Amino acid sequence: MEEYLQTSDIIDWRHPTVLEQARQIASERHYQDPTMGKPKTEAHQTENLAKACFEWVRDQVAHSVDHQMNPVTCRASDVLKYKTGYCYAKSHLLAALLRANNIPAGFCYQRLSLNDQGAPYCLHGFNAVYLEAFGWYRIDSRGNRNGINAQFTPPHKQLAFPAKLAGEVEFQEVLAEPLLLVVDVLKRYEDWEQALHNLPDLLPENGEKHGLSTVSV
């Protein structure tokens, strides 16, 4: 589990601003059951804090396309600085905030239709957080809008998008680091519209090369 707590160039959770934001979220989160008035267990505290981190990134960081915002961000500290990012970048910040609070977090991906009508396809990135009571639980902080309602409701998964069309898949692995082909795109483009026309894609049959060998339709 240690690899899901590590810091890196992209998931730079030891950056002062990331640490401060992680502490602030933790300090604002109440660890008492309002109906019972008694402290919750440590597992409940962790779940509560993970939900708070998820909701903060989902609601406070603008999705690049929804809000047509620049720059294109990648590193967690930059996502926090500019308060904008693609789904992948938002997952980088969420992982950083969770890890800064000593909560294991990893990266998950779907292959989805870009226009919900088949080709072209692109990857969609989100997170999995490890919760003692449920194991790995998938959460999607991409940002809600009309038709998208991602929530933190363990053990039930409520992502932004279901994989439902032919060619769409949800890769089952939880990676400790973001996919390099995702990072490459985010680092290559500074404008949100340029990035939109060059979003990364990964054919299901090529997933094994990237550590994603199992998919579900």
C-alpha positions, 0 to 999 in steps of 0.5 A: 500500500506504500506505493499509493502514498508516495510523492512524485513530480506529478503527485507532489503532495509535499508541496507547501500549498498542497499540504496547507490545503490538505490540512485545511480540508481536514480541519474543517471536517467534523469527525462527530456523528451529529445524531449521536454526538459521539466520536466516530471510529478511525475508519469513519473519520478516514471515510469522512475526510476522503469524502471532503477531499473528493467534494472539494476537488469536484466542486472547487476546481473548474473542469477545463472544457466546462469552463473553457479555462487555461492553462492546461494543468498536470502537476497537483500543485499547479492544479491547485494554483490555477483551480482548473484542470482536465479530469486527469489533472483533477485526479492528480490533485485529489490523489495528492490531497488524499495522500497528504492526509495519509489516505491511499489513493490511485488512478483509474481510467475509462475509454469513452466516446467523446461525443457519446455516439461512438468514435472518436474515443478518449481516456477519462481519468478518475481515482480510487481511494482505499477505505478500510470498510470497503477496500478500493472505492472509485470516485470521480472528481471531474465536476458535475453539471447537467447530466453528470452527478458523481458522488461519494456513496460507498459501497455504491460507485457513482462515477461521472460516466458509465461505460455503455457503448461498444468500444467503451471500457472501464479498466479495472486496475488501480495504478499508483501513478498516472499513465504516461500518455496522459501526462504527455498530453497535459504537458504538451498543450497549454490551451484547453482547446488544443488539448481537447483535440488531442486527448489521449486514447488507449485501445482495450487490446493495448491496455496491457502495455500500460499496466491495464490488462483487465477491462469490463464493458 
